[in-house]
Amino acid sequence: MSFRAFMIATLAAISVSGHAMAAPEAVPLRGDITLGGGDFSTGGGITVAVEPRRAVDGQLALCGVWAQSERLTAYVRPHVRDLLAPGTLAVDGQVVLHDLRVFNEVAPAESYVGAPATCMGTGLPYRDAARVEIRIPRRAVVRERDSDGIGVEIWFMPATGENLALTSGSILPARWTRFTSPGDQYDTTRPEENPSQD
């Protein structure tokens, strides 16, 4: 069985209240939630909230959601979801899931208890007190330069244990920043030194 087929089969077998759930169905997060994500050099950020669950077959499953700040700059907004693609989840140091775009997007909130989460199998047996780590690499989101070498440079910096989707990156209402700038670029190059926060 391929890894993808295994994940789909496991997802279909997750139990929320003693009943097997269909693959598209979401389950509410309960309480043992780990937060991760990061923020942008222009302000605002992403929160990923993940909770371990016991699947009906005794496996460890991870259920999660993600949220982005309601106010982000128009430069950043088109790239937010793509930042989740190289993200991973680790359990007790072992990476068990790649690409966090599988999780549902929800509105940023003080608490994600009750949020409708997507669940994915890990292939590991369930164990109490499993330590979940959310890892999203540091990235250059936008890099633009004019002929004088002056332009826009915006970075995403990972953070753990923080709910950075509650922070703001723009003074404009969210509906005014949901367009794509023609010059936007997504650069995956890791810098050799810390980018300026100015």
C-alpha positions in Angstrom: 0.0 0.0 0.0 1.4 3.4 -0.9 1.9 6.1 1.8 -0.9 8.2 0.3 -3.3 5.3 0.3 -2.3 4.5 3.9 -3.0 8.1 5.0 -6.4 8.1 3.3 -7.4 4.8 4.9 -6.2 6.0 8.3 -8.1 9.3 8.0 -11.3 7.4 7.3 -10.8 5.3 10.4 -10.3 8.1 13.0 -12.9 7.9 15.7 -14.3 10.9 17.4 -16.9 9.4 19.7 -16.8 5.7 19.1 -18.0 6.0 15.5 -15.8 5.8 12.4 -15.8 9.1 10.5 -15.8 9.6 6.8 -12.7 11.1 5.3 -14.1 14.6 4.5 -15.6 15.1 8.0 -13.8 17.4 10.4 -13.5 16.7 14.1 -13.5 19.4 16.8 -10.2 20.0 18.7 -10.5 19.2 22.4 -7.8 20.5 24.6 -4.3 18.9 24.3 -3.3 21.4 21.7 0.2 22.3 20.6 0.7 25.7 18.9 3.3 26.7 16.3 3.7 28.7 13.2 5.6 32.0 12.8 5.4 35.7 11.9 6.4 38.0 9.1 8.9 40.8 9.2 6.1 43.2 8.3 3.9 41.9 11.1 1.1 39.4 11.4 1.6 35.7 11.3 0.4 32.1 11.0 -0.8 29.7 13.8 -1.0 26.0 13.4 -2.8 24.1 16.2 -2.4 20.3 16.5 -3.8 17.7 18.9 -2.9 14.0 19.1 -5.7 11.5 19.0 -6.2 7.8 19.3 -7.5 6.2 16.1 -9.8 3.2 16.2 -7.0 0.9 15.2 -4.8 2.1 18.1 -2.6 4.4 16.0 -1.6 7.9 16.9 -3.4 10.4 14.7 -2.7 14.2 14.6 -5.7 16.6 14.1 -5.0 20.1 13.2 -6.1 23.5 11.9 -4.3 26.6 10.8 -5.1 30.3 10.8 -3.6 33.5 9.4 -3.8 37.1 10.7 -6.9 38.9 9.5 -4.7 41.9 8.6 -1.6 41.1 6.5 0.1 43.2 3.9 -1.0 42.7 0.3 2.6 41.5 -0.5 2.3 38.6 2.0 -1.3 37.5 1.6 -0.9 35.5 -1.6 1.9 33.4 -0.2 0.6 32.4 3.2 -0.8 29.0 2.4 2.3 28.1 0.4 4.4 28.5 3.5 2.7 25.5 5.0 3.9 23.2 2.2 7.4 22.6 3.5 6.1 22.4 7.1 6.3 19.1 9.0 5.0 17.6 12.2 7.3 15.6 14.5 6.3 13.3 17.4 9.0 12.9 20.0 11.5 14.1 17.5 10.4 11.8 14.6 8.9 13.5 11.6 5.6 11.9 10.8 3.8 14.3 8.5 4.9 16.6 5.6 2.9 19.5 4.1 0.6 21.2 6.6 -1.8 22.3 3.9 -3.8 19.2 4.6 -5.3 20.9 7.7 -8.4 23.1 7.6 -8.0 26.9 7.7 -10.0 28.6 10.5 -10.4 32.1 11.8 -7.7 33.2 14.3 -8.9 32.8 17.8 -7.8 33.0 21.4 -8.5 29.3 21.7 -8.8 26.6 19.0 -10.8 24.2 21.2 -13.8 23.3 19.1 -12.2 24.2 15.8 -13.1 21.8 13.0 -9.8 19.9 12.4 -8.5 17.5 9.7 -7.0 14.3 11.1 -4.1 12.4 9.7 -2.5 9.1 10.7 1.1 8.8 11.7 1.8 5.1 11.5 2.9 5.2 15.1 1.1 3.5 18.0 -0.9 5.8 20.2 0.9 6.8 23.4 0.0 9.3 26.2 2.0 12.5 26.5 3.3 12.3 22.9 5.4 15.5 22.3 4.2 17.2 19.1 6.5 19.7 17.3 5.3 22.0 14.5 8.1 22.9 12.1 7.9 25.5 9.4 11.2 26.6 7.9 12.3 30.2 7.7 11.6 31.7 4.3 12.0 34.8 2.2 8.4 35.5 1.1 9.0 38.5 -1.1 12.2 39.8 -2.6 12.1 42.8 -5.0 14.9 45.0 -6.2 15.0 48.0 -8.5 18.0 49.1 -10.5 19.4 50.9 -7.4 19.2 47.7 -5.3 16.4 49.1 -3.2 13.1 47.3 -2.9 10.9 45.1 -0.7 12.2 42.2 1.3 9.8 40.3 3.6 10.7 37.3 5.7 8.7 34.6 7.5 10.3 33.5 10.8 9.2 30.3 12.6 8.1 30.4 16.2 6.8 27.7 18.6 4.1 27.9 21.3 2.7 31.2 20.1 -0.6 32.2 18.6 0.8 34.7 16.0 -2.3 34.7 13.9 -3.8 37.1 16.4 -1.2 39.7 15.6 -1.7 42.3 12.9 0.6 43.1 9.9 -1.4 45.9 8.3 -3.5 48.9 9.3 -5.8 48.3 6.4 -9.0 46.1 6.6 -8.4 42.5 5.5 -10.6 42.9 2.4 -8.3 45.7 1.1 -5.2 43.5 1.1 -6.5 40.4 -0.8 -4.9 41.1 -4.1 -1.7 40.0 -5.7 1.1 42.4 -6.6 2.6 41.7 -10.0 6.0 41.8 -8.6 5.4 39.2 -5.8 8.0 36.4 -5.7 8.3 33.4 -3.5 12.0 32.7 -2.6 12.9 29.6 -0.7 16.5 30.6 -0.2 17.7 30.6 3.4 19.8 33.7 4.3 23.2 33.4 5.7 22.5 36.0 8.4 19.4 37.4 10.1 17.4 39.7 7.9 16.8 43.3 9.0 13.6 43.8 10.9 13.5 47.5 10.0 
